[in-house]
């Protein structure tokens, strides 16, 4: 039975997200057209940035007091708000499909579930 390594599991999640974003965007492009594919890709990019922000926020839990002084929670909130505002503006003026963007944004939890299934299959063998 294989041992579980949290660091390897966390490192694989962005790769799962990238793989699903690539396959999903290509599928949407050929099946539904550029508007839906662009919306899906935009949502997937927002999911990747969101994952990056969550990893940074989680890193604050284990940070030392000196590291905490150098970065503030307010800055993290401003970055996340900027992400949401930027996606909203792009969606309004680009003509990309909003529903497809929401589906793309859910790639982050889908990547986490895929990693859980992967670990269950690997640990079982």
N, C-alpha and C positions, 0 to 999 in steps of 0.2 A: 504494500500500500504506500502511495506517495505521501510526502509531508506537504502540508499547506503552507504557502508563503504569501503573506499579505502584500508584500512589496511587488512581487511578480504579478499578482492578480490586479493590483491597482495600475501597474504599468501596462497591462494588456487592454484595459478598458478603452483608452483613446484609440488603440489599433482596431478594436471591434467597431467603435464609432466611425472611424474612417472607412472601414470596409463596407459597413452598412450604408454610409452616405454615398459612397461611390456606386455601389450596386443600385441603390434606390434612385439616385439621380439619373443614371443611364436608363434604367427601366422606365422612369417617368418621362424622360425625353422621347424615347421611341414609342411609348404607349399613349401618352397624353399631350405631348407638345412642350414647347419652351416655357410657357407661362407656369405650368404646374411643376416642371423640372426645376425652374429657377426658384420658385417658392420653396420647394423641398430642399434644395441646396442651401438657400438662405437660412432656413430653419435648422438645418444640420450644422451650418457654421455657427449659428447662435448657440446650439447645443454644445459644440466644442468649446466655445468661449465660456459658457456657463460652467462646464466641467472644470475648466482651468480655474475659474473663480472659486468654485467649491473646493477644489484641492488647495488653493491658497488659503481659504478661510479655515479649512481643517488643519492646515499647517500651523495656524495661529494657536491651536489648542496645545500643541507641544512646544511652542516657541518660548524662549527665555524672556525675562522681563526686558532685557536690553533690545531684543529683536522686536518686541511689541511696541516699544517707544518709537522705533524707526518707521513703523507703518501703523496707520490708524484704521479703525473700523469705518470711520466716515469716508475715507478714501475708497475703501472696498464698496461701500454703498453707492458712492458716486459713479464708480466704474460699472456696477451692475445696472444702475439707472441709465447710464449712458448707452449701455448695450440695448436695453429695452427701447429707449427713445430712438436710437439709430435704426433698429429693426423696424420700428413703427413708421419712421419717415421713409425708409427705403420701400417698405410695402405699399405705402400710399402713392408714391410717385413712379414706381417701377412697373406696375401692372402685373406683378407676380401674384399667384393664387395664395390667398391667406390660409385657406384650409390645408394646403400642401405644406406651407411653412410651419403650421402647428404640428403636423405629422412629423416633419423633419426635426422639430425641436424635441420630440419625444424619443429621439434616437439615444439620448443619454441614458435614460432609465432602461431602454431596450438593450443597450450595450452592457449595463450592469447585470441584467437578467441573463443575457447570453454568457457572461463570464461566470455566473453562478452555475448555470447548466454545464458549462465546460468543466468547472472545478468538480462538480458532482460526478461527471463521467470519468474524469481523470483519477479522482480519489477512490472511486469504486474499483477501478482496475488495478 
